[in-house]
């Protein structure tokens, strides 16, 4: 999944300053970590004792 954020500020001379941030890798890594944890639990026999 992809996230898009805009930050807008005004400097001391009244000029608009803008910055754009795109978040892709962080969200994908979180999903991968969740999948790995589920796989680990299955390998260790969670819920099958």
Phi, psi and omega in degrees: 000154185238136178244145182226128182228143175242138174236126181235134179220164178244127179277183185298339181262009178083013178273143177278133176243130181233146176221137180244135178236132178246122179251111179237305187298318184299316181293320179294321179297319179300318180295319180296318180298319179298318180295319180297320179297318179296317179297319180297316180299320180293320180295324182278355177084028178298131176084001181247009182277000000 
